[in-house]
């Protein structure tokens, strides 16, 4: 799986780590692989490309029946976002944004959210 992403020019510099979290042998000879892809913070190619690279047979001779991609929510872990003070983290696909909390507005010269007067 890692090689498939590393060998594709569209993701070779975007996908950093593939972590396999579970392998399940199926009775009829198949394998279910659960994995986590770690991509650059501002990855912009989208989940469709991640699915396509695996589904087009780029992983040896294995047949891929389905691929499910879920966006990682950076806002669930304060170590994964840089919002501070009166900002709240808003998850977006592949990244996040920081918005001022209710009652605050962004002051460009100070680069922070301050209370409205």
Secondary structure, DSSP 4 states (H G I P E B T S, - for coil): -HHHHHTSTTTTTTEEEEEEEEEEE-TTS-EEEEEEEEE-TT--S-HHHHHHHHHTT-STTPPP---------GGGSGGG----TTEEEEEETTEEEEEEPTTEEEETTTTEEEE--
